[in-house]
Amino acid sequence: MTFTKPQDREGARELIAFRVADREFCVDIISVREIRGFTAATPLPHAPRYVTGVINLRGTVLPIIDLSMRLGFDATEPTERSVIIVVIVDQQLVGLLVDAVSDILTVMDESVQPTPEVASEMARTFVRGVIPLDGRMISLIGIENILPAARSMAA
């Protein structure tokens, strides 16, 4: 696999690949602010089940979303490899709890295939496309649809 900067090749994008519930996903690197080790969150009363709570990120209260639960899988059991991917959408910082970060990928836009029509409406809400890569299938997550419910609880 050759790593090139997106500006080196028109139509290329950089993605952060990670594992959630034994599956591979990725998000656009542009929305990622940092990747940090797992930190236990302080629970919030009456928050959605997929919101594990909040942590203090250098003086900012950061809501943490268990991405596994948000995508409809079982809750994440944090390990020493678990990380929080801090993303920003519409000026809102949110932490996504994932099992592990695996790669930084550079892919051409044409290699991102549409989400299959047989996928549920819920799956199509989160998955923007599928990337076949080295015998793996990596789902491209659109974080803009993961955050709206979380944004209202963080206000």
Secondary structure as UniProt FT lines:
FT   HELIX           6..8
FT   TURN            10..11
FT   STRAND          12..20
FT   TURN            21..22
FT   STRAND          23..28
FT   HELIX           29..31
FT   STRAND          32..37
FT   TURN            45..46
FT   TURN            49..50
FT   STRAND          51..57
FT   TURN            58..59
FT   STRAND          60..66
FT   HELIX           67..70
FT   TURN            71..72
FT   TURN            80..81
FT   STRAND          83..89
FT   TURN            90..91
FT   STRAND          92..98
FT   STRAND          100..108
FT   HELIX           109..111
FT   TURN            117..118
FT   HELIX           121..126
FT   STRAND          127..133
FT   TURN            134..135
FT   STRAND          136..141
FT   HELIX           143..145
FT   HELIX           148..154
//
